[in-house]
C-alpha cells in the first residue's frame, strides 16, 4: 500500500470514529484549553479555531504565532467545509494529483482542520490547529478527541500524534 493510501485509510477511520452526540460551546472550550495546555507543556506556539455552524466558539493565537496562522486556518477550514473531509486528507489528495482539476484550489492547502461531526447530523464545523507540522496539527486534535470520546482504539497516523 502506498503512503498516501495509508493516510487516506487512517484519516477516514478517524473521521468515522471521532463523532460527537452533541457539541456545545463548553465542549469547544474544553478542547481548545486542552490544545493550549499541550502547546504550553511542549513549548510550542499554535493558533486554534473551533467553529460550529459558522460561529466561532473558540479562538486563540499563542505568542509566537503570526497573522499567517489565521490565513492557514482559513484555508484549512475551507477544505473541510467544501469537501467534508479533514484538510490533511484533502491536502494529500491534491498534492498526489488525485482530485479533479477544479478541486485544485488557490488557497493554503495543509493538514490541521478536522471535521467537527455530530452523529446523525454530519459535519457541523471544524477544529483547527496551525503552527506545527501538518501531521501534528491534525494529530493533536485527534489525540484529544480520542480521549474525550473514549475511542482509544482509533488509529493514529504516526508516533508524532502521541
C-alpha positions as CSV (number, residue, x, y, z in Angstrom):
1,X,0.0,0.0,0.0
2,X,1.4,3.4,-0.9
3,X,1.9,6.0,1.8
4,X,-0.9,8.3,0.6
5,X,-3.4,5.4,0.7
6,X,-2.3,4.6,4.2
7,X,-3.0,8.2,5.2
8,X,-6.4,8.2,3.4
9,X,-7.5,4.9,5.2
10,X,-6.4,6.0,8.7
11,X,-7.9,9.5,8.3
12,X,-11.2,8.1,7.1
13,X,-11.3,5.7,10.1
14,X,-10.5,8.7,12.5
15,X,-13.3,10.7,11.0
16,X,-15.7,7.8,11.3
17,X,-14.9,7.1,14.9
18,X,-14.5,10.6,16.3
19,X,-18.0,11.9,16.2
20,X,-20.0,13.7,19.0
21,X,-23.6,13.1,20.1
22,X,-23.8,16.8,20.9
23,X,-21.4,19.6,20.6
24,X,-21.7,22.7,22.8
25,X,-19.7,25.9,23.4
26,X,-18.4,24.2,26.6
27,X,-17.2,21.3,24.6
28,X,-15.3,23.7,22.3
29,X,-13.8,25.4,25.3
30,X,-12.6,22.1,26.8
31,X,-11.0,21.1,23.5
32,X,-9.4,24.5,23.0
33,X,-8.0,24.6,26.5
34,X,-6.6,21.1,26.2
35,X,-4.8,22.1,23.0
36,X,-3.4,25.3,24.7
37,X,-2.3,23.2,27.7
38,X,-0.4,20.7,25.5
39,X,1.2,23.5,23.5
40,X,2.4,25.2,26.7
41,X,3.7,22.0,28.1
42,X,5.7,21.3,24.9
43,X,6.7,25.0,24.5
44,X,5.1,25.2,21.1
45,X,3.2,28.2,19.6
46,X,-0.1,27.3,17.9
47,X,-3.2,29.1,16.7
48,X,-6.6,27.3,17.4
49,X,-10.0,27.8,15.9
50,X,-13.2,25.9,16.7
51,X,-16.2,26.8,14.6
52,X,-19.7,25.3,14.8
53,X,-22.3,26.2,12.1
54,X,-20.3,29.2,11.0
55,X,-19.9,30.6,14.6
56,X,-16.6,30.8,16.3
57,X,-16.8,29.1,19.7
58,X,-13.1,29.2,20.5
59,X,-10.1,31.0,19.0
60,X,-6.7,31.6,20.4
61,X,-3.4,32.6,18.9
62,X,-0.5,32.0,21.2
63,X,2.5,34.2,21.5
64,X,4.9,33.3,18.7
65,X,2.2,32.8,16.1
66,X,1.5,35.4,13.3
67,X,-1.3,36.6,11.1
68,X,-0.1,33.9,8.6
69,X,-1.6,31.3,11.0
70,X,-5.0,32.9,10.5
71,X,-4.6,32.5,6.8
72,X,-3.6,28.9,7.2
73,X,-6.7,28.3,9.4
74,X,-9.0,29.9,6.8
75,X,-7.6,27.7,4.0
76,X,-7.7,24.5,6.1
77,X,-11.3,25.3,7.2
78,X,-12.3,25.9,3.5
79,X,-11.1,22.4,2.6
80,X,-13.2,20.8,5.3
81,X,-16.3,22.9,4.6
82,X,-16.0,22.2,0.8
83,X,-15.2,18.5,0.9
84,X,-16.5,17.5,4.3
85,X,-13.1,15.7,4.9
86,X,-10.2,16.7,7.1
87,X,-7.8,19.1,5.5
88,X,-5.0,16.7,5.8
89,X,-6.9,14.1,3.7
90,X,-7.7,16.7,1.1
91,X,-4.2,18.3,1.1
92,X,-2.7,14.9,0.4
93,X,-5.2,14.1,-2.3
94,X,-4.5,17.5,-4.0
95,X,-0.7,17.0,-3.8
96,X,-1.0,13.5,-5.2
97,X,-3.0,14.7,-8.1
98,X,-5.9,12.6,-7.1
99,X,-8.6,15.3,-7.4
100,X,-10.4,16.9,-10.4
101,X,-8.7,19.9,-11.8
102,X,-11.3,22.3,-10.3
103,X,-10.6,20.9,-6.9
104,X,-7.0,22.2,-7.0
105,X,-7.8,25.5,-5.4
106,X,-5.6,28.5,-4.9
107,X,-5.5,28.6,-1.1
108,X,-3.2,27.5,1.7
109,X,-3.5,23.7,1.5
110,X,-2.4,21.8,4.5
111,X,-3.5,19.4,7.2
112,X,-4.8,20.7,10.6
113,X,-8.5,21.2,10.3
114,X,-10.6,18.2,11.5
115,X,-14.3,18.0,10.6
116,X,-16.5,18.5,13.7
117,X,-19.1,15.8,13.2
118,X,-22.3,15.2,15.2
119,X,-23.8,11.7,14.9
120,X,-27.0,11.7,12.8
121,X,-26.2,15.3,11.5
122,X,-22.8,15.2,9.8
123,X,-20.2,17.9,9.6
124,X,-21.2,21.0,11.6
125,X,-17.9,22.7,11.8
126,X,-14.1,22.5,12.2
127,X,-11.5,22.1,14.9
128,X,-8.3,23.6,13.5
129,X,-4.7,23.9,14.7
130,X,-2.0,25.8,12.9
131,X,1.7,26.2,13.8
132,X,3.1,22.7,13.8
133,X,3.9,20.2,11.1
134,X,0.6,19.4,9.4
135,X,0.6,15.8,10.7
136,X,0.9,17.2,14.2
137,X,-1.7,20.0,13.6
138,X,-4.1,17.1,12.7
139,X,-2.8,14.6,15.2
140,X,-3.1,16.8,18.3
141,X,-6.8,17.2,17.7
142,X,-7.2,13.5,17.0
143,X,-5.5,12.6,20.3
144,X,-7.7,15.0,22.3
145,X,-10.8,13.7,20.7
146,X,-9.8,10.1,21.2
147,X,-9.7,10.7,25.0
148,X,-12.8,12.9,25.1
149,X,-14.9,10.4,23.1
150,X,-13.5,7.3,24.7
151,X,-12.1,5.9,21.4
152,X,-8.6,4.6,22.5
153,X,-8.6,2.2,19.5
154,X,-8.9,5.0,17.0
155,X,-5.7,4.8,14.8
156,X,-3.0,7.4,14.8
157,X,-1.0,8.4,11.7
158,X,2.3,8.0,13.4
159,X,4.1,8.4,16.7
160,X,4.0,12.1,16.2
161,X,0.4,12.2,17.4
162,X,1.0,10.6,20.8
